[in-house]
Amino acid sequence: MPTWSTLILFAAAVSLLVFTPGPNVLYIIARSVNQGRTAGVVSCLGVEVGTLVHVSAASLGISALLLSSALAFNIVKYAGALYLIFLGVKTLLTRETIAETETNEERSLRRTFSQAVLVNVLNPKTAMFFFAFLPQFIDVKRGAVAMQIFSFGLVVVVLGFTAGSIYSLLASSAGNLLRGNRKFLRGQRYFAGSVYIGLGLTTALTGTSKN
């Protein structure tokens, strides 16, 4: 296990990263604006479950294998990019009324959660983060490297969920204030869809770990 001083230093460094808006935060904000607070928090939870998958992969050395293979990296990268673009196009083409959205809320939340998990699992930048950032804090002299990686990963998950939840609450509150505005109601799905497509294109342009 890492020392408490190392964990505190790591938490401080990660806080600067997770509270700075990145792809995951933008995804959560888009969900919150388009579908409301509950969907935003559910998306945040799904994203962090996806992060746990990456944490487990890093602990088992799977992330290193992924990033050492250009083919495997590109398969994950383009699968993630295509999925985000698919979500974006689907959102742009969806014309659900508020009543329909409320009627399908429970089913929609399950779908929202599973989509958030998949989006982050297929995000190669998350794997790159654990591969490049975590080793700086690993102390091989303390042994149990896999457990150290998993411990640091849990810190990332907790801080990531905290940051995502805050952004979700802020974005959904802003959305609720504008909910009665017809222009906003028409434009919210265009905003969300555009964010998903933009994130998909950004993911597709992510460089490989090998030249």
Contacts in CASP RR format, 6 or more apart in sequence:
PFRMAT RR
TARGET T0000
AUTHOR 0000-0000-0000
METHOD contacts of the structure
MODEL  1
MPTWSTLILFAAAVSLLVFTPGPNVLYIIARSVNQGRTAGVVSCLGVEVG
TLVHVSAASLGISALLLSSALAFNIVKYAGALYLIFLGVKTLLTRETIAE
TETNEERSLRRTFSQAVLVNVLNPKTAMFFFAFLPQFIDVKRGAVAMQIF
SFGLVVVVLGFTAGSIYSLLASSAGNLLRGNRKFLRGQRYFAGSVYIGLG
LTTALTGTSKN
1 142 0 8 1.000
1 144 0 8 1.000
1 147 0 8 1.000
1 148 0 8 1.000
1 151 0 8 1.000
2 10 0 8 1.000
2 137 0 8 1.000
2 139 0 8 1.000
2 142 0 8 1.000
2 148 0 8 1.000
2 151 0 8 1.000
2 152 0 8 1.000
3 139 0 8 1.000
3 142 0 8 1.000
6 137 0 8 1.000
6 139 0 8 1.000
7 151 0 8 1.000
7 152 0 8 1.000
7 155 0 8 1.000
9 137 0 8 1.000
10 137 0 8 1.000
10 152 0 8 1.000
10 155 0 8 1.000
11 155 0 8 1.000
11 159 0 8 1.000
14 155 0 8 1.000
14 156 0 8 1.000
14 159 0 8 1.000
15 159 0 8 1.000
15 163 0 8 1.000
18 156 0 8 1.000
18 159 0 8 1.000
18 160 0 8 1.000
18 162 0 8 1.000
18 163 0 8 1.000
18 164 0 8 1.000
19 163 0 8 1.000
21 29 0 8 1.000
21 167 0 8 1.000
23 123 0 8 1.000
23 125 0 8 1.000
23 199 0 8 1.000
23 202 0 8 1.000
23 203 0 8 1.000
24 47 0 8 1.000
24 120 0 8 1.000
24 123 0 8 1.000
24 160 0 8 1.000
24 164 0 8 1.000
25 163 0 8 1.000
25 164 0 8 1.000
25 167 0 8 1.000
26 195 0 8 1.000
26 199 0 8 1.000
27 43 0 8 1.000
27 47 0 8 1.000
27 116 0 8 1.000
27 119 0 8 1.000
27 195 0 8 1.000
27 196 0 8 1.000
27 199 0 8 1.000
28 40 0 8 1.000
28 43 0 8 1.000
28 44 0 8 1.000
28 47 0 8 1.000
28 116 0 8 1.000
28 164 0 8 1.000
28 167 0 8 1.000
28 168 0 8 1.000
28 171 0 8 1.000
29 167 0 8 1.000
29 168 0 8 1.000
29 171 0 8 1.000
29 195 0 8 1.000
30 191 0 8 1.000
30 192 0 8 1.000
30 193 0 8 1.000
30 195 0 8 1.000
30 196 0 8 1.000
31 39 0 8 1.000
31 40 0 8 1.000
31 43 0 8 1.000
31 112 0 8 1.000
31 116 0 8 1.000
31 168 0 8 1.000
31 192 0 8 1.000
32 39 0 8 1.000
32 40 0 8 1.000
32 43 0 8 1.000
32 167 0 8 1.000
32 168 0 8 1.000
32 169 0 8 1.000
32 171 0 8 1.000
32 172 0 8 1.000
32 175 0 8 1.000
33 171 0 8 1.000
33 172 0 8 1.000
33 174 0 8 1.000
33 175 0 8 1.000
33 188 0 8 1.000
33 191 0 8 1.000
33 192 0 8 1.000
34 91 0 8 1.000
34 188 0 8 1.000
34 189 0 8 1.000
34 191 0 8 1.000
34 192 0 8 1.000
34 193 0 8 1.000
35 101 0 8 1.000
35 108 0 8 1.000
35 112 0 8 1.000
35 192 0 8 1.000
36 172 0 8 1.000
36 175 0 8 1.000
36 176 0 8 1.000
37 168 0 8 1.000
37 169 0 8 1.000
37 172 0 8 1.000
37 173 0 8 1.000
37 176 0 8 1.000
38 105 0 8 1.000
38 109 0 8 1.000
39 108 0 8 1.000
39 109 0 8 1.000
39 112 0 8 1.000
40 112 0 8 1.000
40 168 0 8 1.000
40 171 0 8 1.000
40 172 0 8 1.000
41 165 0 8 1.000
41 168 0 8 1.000
41 169 0 8 1.000
42 109 0 8 1.000
42 112 0 8 1.000
42 113 0 8 1.000
42 116 0 8 1.000
43 112 0 8 1.000
43 113 0 8 1.000
43 115 0 8 1.000
43 116 0 8 1.000
43 168 0 8 1.000
44 116 0 8 1.000
44 160 0 8 1.000
44 161 0 8 1.000
44 164 0 8 1.000
44 165 0 8 1.000
44 168 0 8 1.000
45 113 0 8 1.000
45 116 0 8 1.000
45 161 0 8 1.000
46 113 0 8 1.000
46 114 0 8 1.000
46 116 0 8 1.000
46 117 0 8 1.000
46 120 0 8 1.000
47 116 0 8 1.000
47 117 0 8 1.000
47 119 0 8 1.000
47 120 0 8 1.000
47 164 0 8 1.000
48 120 0 8 1.000
48 157 0 8 1.000
48 160 0 8 1.000
48 161 0 8 1.000
49 113 0 8 1.000
49 116 0 8 1.000
49 117 0 8 1.000
49 120 0 8 1.000
50 116 0 8 1.000
50 117 0 8 1.000
50 120 0 8 1.000
50 121 0 8 1.000
50 126 0 8 1.000
51 120 0 8 1.000
51 126 0 8 1.000
51 153 0 8 1.000
51 156 0 8 1.000
51 157 0 8 1.000
51 160 0 8 1.000
52 157 0 8 1.000
53 117 0 8 1.000
53 120 0 8 1.000
53 121 0 8 1.000
54 63 0 8 1.000
54 120 0 8 1.000
54 121 0 8 1.000
54 126 0 8 1.000
54 127 0 8 1.000
54 130 0 8 1.000
55 130 0 8 1.000
55 149 0 8 1.000
55 150 0 8 1.000
55 153 0 8 1.000
55 154 0 8 1.000
55 156 0 8 1.000
55 157 0 8 1.000
56 62 0 8 1.000
56 150 0 8 1.000
57 63 0 8 1.000
57 66 0 8 1.000
57 127 0 8 1.000
57 130 0 8 1.000
58 64 0 8 1.000
58 127 0 8 1.000
58 130 0 8 1.000
58 131 0 8 1.000
58 134 0 8 1.000
58 149 0 8 1.000
58 153 0 8 1.000
59 146 0 8 1.000
59 147 0 8 1.000
59 149 0 8 1.000
59 150 0 8 1.000
60 146 0 8 1.000
63 127 0 8 1.000
63 130 0 8 1.000
63 131 0 8 1.000
64 131 0 8 1.000
65 72 0 8 1.000
66 72 0 8 1.000
66 73 0 8 1.000
66 76 0 8 1.000
66 124 0 8 1.000
66 127 0 8 1.000
67 73 0 8 1.000
67 124 0 8 1.000
67 127 0 8 1.000
67 128 0 8 1.000
67 131 0 8 1.000
67 209 0 8 1.000
68 209 0 8 1.000
68 210 0 8 1.000
70 208 0 8 1.000
70 209 0 8 1.000
70 210 0 8 1.000
73 124 0 8 1.000
73 208 0 8 1.000
73 209 0 8 1.000
73 210 0 8 1.000
74 208 0 8 1.000
76 122 0 8 1.000
76 124 0 8 1.000
76 127 0 8 1.000
77 122 0 8 1.000
77 124 0 8 1.000
77 203 0 8 1.000
77 204 0 8 1.000
77 206 0 8 1.000
77 207 0 8 1.000
77 208 0 8 1.000
78 204 0 8 1.000
79 122 0 8 1.000
80 119 0 8 1.000
80 122 0 8 1.000
80 123 0 8 1.000
80 200 0 8 1.000
80 203 0 8 1.000
81 200 0 8 1.000
81 201 0 8 1.000
81 203 0 8 1.000
81 204 0 8 1.000
82 200 0 8 1.000
83 118 0 8 1.000
83 119 0 8 1.000
83 122 0 8 1.000
84 119 0 8 1.000
84 196 0 8 1.000
84 197 0 8 1.000
84 198 0 8 1.000
84 199 0 8 1.000
84 200 0 8 1.000
84 203 0 8 1.000
85 196 0 8 1.000
85 197 0 8 1.000
85 200 0 8 1.000
85 201 0 8 1.000
87 115 0 8 1.000
87 119 0 8 1.000
87 193 0 8 1.000
87 196 0 8 1.000
88 192 0 8 1.000
88 193 0 8 1.000
88 194 0 8 1.000
88 195 0 8 1.000
88 196 0 8 1.000
88 197 0 8 1.000
89 193 0 8 1.000
89 197 0 8 1.000
91 189 0 8 1.000
91 192 0 8 1.000
91 193 0 8 1.000
91 196 0 8 1.000
92 189 0 8 1.000
92 190 0 8 1.000
92 193 0 8 1.000
92 194 0 8 1.000
94 189 0 8 1.000
96 104 0 8 1.000
101 108 0 8 1.000
120 126 0 8 1.000
123 203 0 8 1.000
124 203 0 8 1.000
124 206 0 8 1.000
125 203 0 8 1.000
125 206 0 8 1.000
128 206 0 8 1.000
128 209 0 8 1.000
130 149 0 8 1.000
130 153 0 8 1.000
131 209 0 8 1.000
134 149 0 8 1.000
134 152 0 8 1.000
134 153 0 8 1.000
137 148 0 8 1.000
137 152 0 8 1.000
138 145 0 8 1.000
138 148 0 8 1.000
138 149 0 8 1.000
138 152 0 8 1.000
139 148 0 8 1.000
142 148 0 8 1.000
175 184 0 8 1.000
175 188 0 8 1.000
178 184 0 8 1.000
179 185 0 8 1.000
END
